[in-house]
Structures are given as C-alpha cells and as structure tokens.
Amino acid sequence: MRFPSSIFVSVSLFTAETTAALYLSTTYRSAGDQIWQGLTLLFTLVPSVLVQLTLTFIHRDLSRDRPLVLLLHILQLGPIVRCLEAFCIYGSVGQVEEPYVSITRKKQMPREGQSEEVERQVGQAEGKLFTHRAAFSRTSVIQAFLGSAPQLTLQLYICVLQQEVSIGRGTLMVISLLSIVYGALRCNILAIKLKYDDYEVDIRPMAYLCIFLWRGFEIATRVVVLVLFSSVLQLWVLPVVFLNFSVFFFYPWILFWQSHSPFPENIEKTLTRVGTTIVLCLLTFLYAGINMFCWSAVQVKLNDPDLINKSQNWYRMAVYYMVRFVENALLLLLWYMHKTDFYEFIFAPLLVLQLLLAYAMAIFFMLVFYQFCHPCRRLFSSSMTQGLWDCSSFLCVLCTSASPHNRPMGRAVLETSVHQEPSNNQNQCLCTVSAKELPECFCSYKYAAFNAKK
C-alpha cells in the first residue's frame, strides 16, 4: 500500500495558505485597508467552506452518526481530521487480519498489441484510503482554482498598486502559486485515472515534472497578464473576466441541451432534482474557474453518466491554446498602450516578450508530456502532433475559403467540385459534404481532393 503523501501535501498547502491569509488580513486591518482585508478573507473562507462540504459529501457523513466529525467540519478543521484518520488507517494495515476483501481487475498497458488483465485483492483499509485520496484530489482542485487563484491575483494586484512586496504578502503569493500548480497537477492525474479507469496506470516522475513545468508557466503567465491589464484598465477587466467565465460556465449546459438527453438522476440517490441541479451548477462553476487560468484536463459532459468526457479531443485543446495565446497578446498590447508612469523603470517590450515566451514554454512542456511522458499514450487513437496538424489544416482551409481571392468561384462551382467523384480512388474521401458543411469536415484526403479540383 502506498504512503498517503498526496493527502499530506494537500492538507499542508491548505493549512499554510489559510494561516498566511489570516495573518495578512490582520496586517491589512492594522493598516486600515478594510477592502483588501475583506477580499483576502473572502478568498480564504469561501473555498474552505466548499472543501468542507466536498469532504462531507464524498464520505457521506450526513447519513452516518458522526456528530464530532460534523462539528469539526463546521469549525473548518475537516481536512486536518481526515488527514489524521487516513494516517491512522495506513498505520493499522497489517496489524489486524481483515475478514472481507474485494477483487479488482485492471488491464495492463498493451505490449505488442496485447493487454493482460490482472486481478488484485483490495482490503477494507485500502478501500478507505482510496476514498480519502479521491476526496483530497478533488478538494485540492477546488482550493486551487476557487481560492488560491483569485487570492494570488488579488495579492499581486495589491503589490502593483502599493509598489512593494511585504514578507507576509510574498509568502502568501508563493504558497498560493504552489497550491494552484499542485491543484492543476491533481486535475491532470484525476483526468487520466477517470478516462482510463480499466487500466493500471503508472505515472513516472518525468511525467510529474513535465506537468509541473507546464502548469507553472501557464498559470504564472496568465495571472501576470490579468494583473498588468487590470492595473491600467480597471473597468475593462470586469467584462473580460465575465466573458471568459460565462463562456466556460454555459458551454457544458449548451452541449447538454443540444443533445436532448434526460436530466442526470444518478449523481446521488439522496439528492432531489433541486439538489442535483445545485451540484451540477457547482461543477460547471469549478470547470469555468479552472479554464479561466489554464486548460482543464477534466472535460465536463453533463449527458454522460460519469459527467466526464472520456474522449481525447486534440482539436478542442488546440483551439483553446490558440485563442488563449491571442487573448494574452491582446491584453498585453492594451497594457503597453495604456501603461502609466509607474512602469517607466520596466523595459515594457522585453516584459511582453518574456510573458509570451513563458506561455510558449508552457505549450512546449504540454507537447512533451502528451507525446513522450503520458502513461497511456499507447492507447491514443491518434497522436497529438497529428491532431494539431489536422487542426492547422482545418484553420488554413477556413482562411482560404474566406479570402477574397476565392470568393468569385461561386457556390455552385464549389459544390460541383466537392460532390464530383475524384478520379484517383486513393484520394477519395469517405464522406460527401456541401460547401456549407465544409468547415465541419476533418478528413485530410478531402482537403487534398478539394485543392486538386480547385
């Protein structure tokens, strides 16, 4: 049985960040900054309450007679109690013979086209420890993107306004950044385990290092860009944040309404329809919070029984990073055009270049992870480079079809060239579309046939 190190790291970051935030709020109160004190406490207490509710929901404490545990959760001490309970379970393994065990079957990674199924006995203690790990993985994501991310953005914004970095504020910013990166890492690991639940997944240290560097560059760049933009255009940052958040919040609901699927009823038997709706709204709220700062490895799919999209969509990931890179570049350009005298001691073009290069480094480490370090890359139906190449080809076709040089062809000529059967059977496409449906086709042979006929 593995040592519960992930639980210890999650509780340590939670405790350290809460302590640093409470201390910093007292310094704001002493200085008379009531607004900064209120926002610091808000970004500390709200995620703490959500963490307590998540732990209570996963462990089903409301249906069990455990009043002391519920009281400790009300006092915001739930993670510490759960951590001690997990270590007690780990220490008691092997001392008492367990009367009941369960058998799990996992497939090994395919070698030479064959995959073997391995059976393993799981005792009650190991099952309870697995529940604790799963609970803290989810709470780490909640703490990271609903608490640490806005907290880091707020404290960095205060540093820019006050033109100084105090010891307490700097400590809280470092802890918050580590919490966000760790939460993003746990989100990646959680996505892998959910998508490949039938397989025995072994994640190596090099994969952890690539994810850490990928998420570190991505999140740090995003936070700095938002802070720089908000420091010169305070009113315009609200529409930018609201638009980003609204797009990712309503996107899963739009896909759900388009699928005409029935309302999910299998989340929890004790929940009513109103309770299920609240849980789904909180889930999409967290999904929007993650995508505000970085790519969410776990894609929400409300019409799926597991509420998770288990397919690997390279096209969606490529579009996200392309749009996010362009957005960061535009925000930096607006900051450069409206920067105040405070930034005279900074060489602004070099700072812009460094931030864009940092985001490019994040994309580079992401490509390295999916291409060489992903534990389940043998199960990919297509490589990531091929997916990005298809996406680039698709965007090139869109740009070519929208250019003025190609408009005089006319719709009739275009439809005739597309519907005409190619003379070479090797380049024949497997589907037939009209010019109106051409952007929805992702077949590379179709692009070749279309260009040849044109």
Protein Blocks (a to p, Z undefined) as FASTA:
>chain_A
ZZffklmmmmmmmmmmmmmmmmmmmmmmmnopaklmmmmmmmmmmmmmmmmmmmmmmnom
mlpccfklmmmmmnopmmmmmmmmmmmmmmmgojaccfbdcddddddddeehiacddddd
ddfklmmmmmmmmmmmmmmmmmmmmmmmmmmmmmmmmmmmnopacfklmmmmmmmmmmmm
mmmmmmmmmmmmmmmmmbccdddfklmmmmmmmmmmmmmmmmmmmmmmmmmmmmlmmmmm
mmmmmmmmmmmmmmmmmnopacdfklbmkbcfklmmmmmmmmmmmmmmmmmmmccfbacd
fkbfklpafbdcfklmmmmmmmmmmmmmmmmmmmmmmccfklmmpcfklmmmmmmmmmmm
mmmmmmmmmmmmpmklmmpmbdfklmmmmmmmmmmmmmmmmpmklmmnojmlmmmmmmpc
cfblklpcfbdcdfklmmmpccfklmmmmmmmZZ
